[in-house]
């Protein structure tokens, strides 16, 4: 008897390709791998109630569909010498395509900027930056961010603690899938 290849329904939502159907087993696989990306296929199969072959097939399908985008190690920010987390809100004075592209290109090239979100409200962007010291952050602002054309304002907050930091998305199976 031939194995049935599971197909995912991909749809566009706001110019993004998204997975519109995930059954309960796929959701269990994604949750398990988010919690421990080093699980062997045998461990994963046992955790989700499958035999190894169908489990591996489902993982490969989730990878091919772009649900699972890769695997990486989680490292401790402080242990790596970056004790300071900066949340930076930036407002642009000029929203020309050229200005926005130059800004976003420089942000993407800067390693200390871990996240950059396009925002609604008073700020155009919110950045999450790590720094070795306040002097290190000041140099980043002076030598990189302030040199970008069209910056109207930069507002920084420093996190002095972490209440919750999760890297696990709340993946749910679609009803009826």
C-alpha positions in Angstrom: 0.0 0.0 0.0 1.5 3.4 -1.0 2.0 6.1 1.5 -0.4 9.0 1.3 1.5 12.3 0.8 -0.1 15.1 2.9 -0.8 18.3 1.1 -1.1 21.7 2.8 -3.4 24.4 1.6 -1.4 27.6 1.2 -3.2 30.9 0.8 -2.2 34.5 0.5 -3.1 36.9 3.3 -1.8 40.5 3.1 0.8 39.5 0.5 2.1 36.6 2.8 1.9 33.0 1.9 0.4 31.2 4.9 -0.6 27.7 5.8 -4.4 27.5 6.2 -4.8 23.9 7.3 -2.8 22.0 9.9 -4.2 18.9 11.6 -3.7 18.0 15.2 -0.7 15.8 14.6 1.1 18.5 12.5 0.4 20.9 15.3 1.9 18.5 17.9 5.0 18.1 15.7 5.5 21.8 15.4 5.0 22.4 19.1 7.4 19.6 20.0 10.1 20.8 17.7 9.7 24.4 18.9 10.3 23.2 22.5 13.2 21.0 21.5 14.6 21.2 18.0 17.1 18.5 18.8 14.6 15.7 19.2 15.5 12.7 17.1 12.8 11.5 14.6 12.2 8.5 16.9 11.7 10.7 20.0 9.4 13.0 18.0 7.4 10.1 16.6 6.8 8.7 20.1 5.9 12.2 21.4 3.2 12.7 18.7 1.9 9.1 18.5 3.3 8.1 15.1 5.7 5.6 13.7 9.0 7.1 12.5 8.4 7.0 8.8 5.1 8.9 8.7 6.5 11.3 11.3 9.6 12.1 9.2 7.3 12.5 6.1 5.2 15.0 8.0 8.3 17.0 9.2 9.6 17.1 5.6 6.2 18.4 4.4 6.1 21.0 7.1 9.6 22.1 6.0 8.7 22.2 2.3 5.6 24.2 3.1 7.7 26.8 5.0 6.1 26.1 8.3 9.4 24.9 9.7 12.0 27.3 8.4 15.1 26.0 10.1 16.7 24.9 13.3 19.0 26.8 15.6 20.6 26.9 19.0 19.2 29.3 21.6 22.0 31.2 23.4 22.0 33.3 26.5 22.3 37.0 25.6 24.2 37.9 28.9 26.5 34.9 28.6 27.5 36.1 25.2 28.4 39.5 26.5 25.3 41.5 25.7 23.7 42.4 29.1 21.7 45.4 27.7 18.4 45.2 25.8 17.3 48.4 24.1 13.8 48.9 22.6 14.1 51.8 20.1 11.3 53.6 18.4 12.2 55.5 15.3 10.1 58.0 13.4 11.1 58.9 9.9 10.7 62.5 8.6 10.7 61.4 5.0 8.8 58.3 3.9 10.0 58.3 0.3 10.6 54.8 -1.2 14.4 55.6 -1.5 14.6 56.7 2.1 12.7 53.8 3.5 14.7 51.3 1.5 18.0 52.8 2.6 16.9 52.7 6.2 15.7 49.1 6.1 18.8 48.0 4.3 21.1 49.5 6.9 18.9 48.0 9.7 19.1 44.5 8.1 22.9 44.8 7.8 23.5 45.7 11.5 24.1 42.6 13.7 23.3 44.3 17.0 19.7 45.0 15.8 18.0 41.7 16.4 14.4 42.6 15.4 12.8 45.5 13.5 9.1 45.9 13.3 7.1 48.2 11.1 4.7 49.9 13.5 1.4 51.7 13.6 1.0 54.7 15.9 3.6 57.3 16.8 6.7 55.5 15.7 7.4 54.0 12.2 9.7 51.3 13.5 10.5 49.5 16.7 13.9 47.9 17.1 15.2 45.4 19.6 18.9 46.0 20.0 21.5 44.3 22.2 24.5 46.1 23.5 27.6 45.3 25.6 27.4 48.6 27.4 25.7 52.0 27.3 28.8 53.3 25.5 28.4 50.5 23.0 24.8 51.5 22.4 25.7 55.1 22.1 28.3 54.3 19.4 25.7 52.3 17.5 23.3 55.2 17.5 25.9 57.8 16.6 27.8 55.8 14.0 24.9 53.9 12.4 21.3 55.0 13.1 21.8 58.8 13.3 23.7 58.7 10.0 20.7 57.4 8.1 18.9 60.1 6.1 15.4 61.1 7.1 15.3 60.2 10.8 12.9 62.5 12.6 13.3 61.0 16.1 14.8 58.2 18.1 13.4 57.2 21.4 15.0 54.5 23.5 13.9 52.4 26.5 16.2 50.0 28.3 14.8 46.7 29.6 15.9 46.1 33.2 14.3 42.7 33.4 12.4 40.0 31.5 9.0 38.8 32.7 8.4 36.4 29.7 10.4 35.6 26.6 9.0 32.8 24.6 10.1 31.6 21.2 7.3 29.0 21.0 4.3 30.1 18.8 0.9 28.9 20.0 0.3 26.5 17.1 -3.2 25.1 17.0 -4.8 22.6 14.7 -7.5 24.0 12.4 -10.9 22.9 13.4 -12.1 20.0 11.2 -8.6 19.4 9.8 
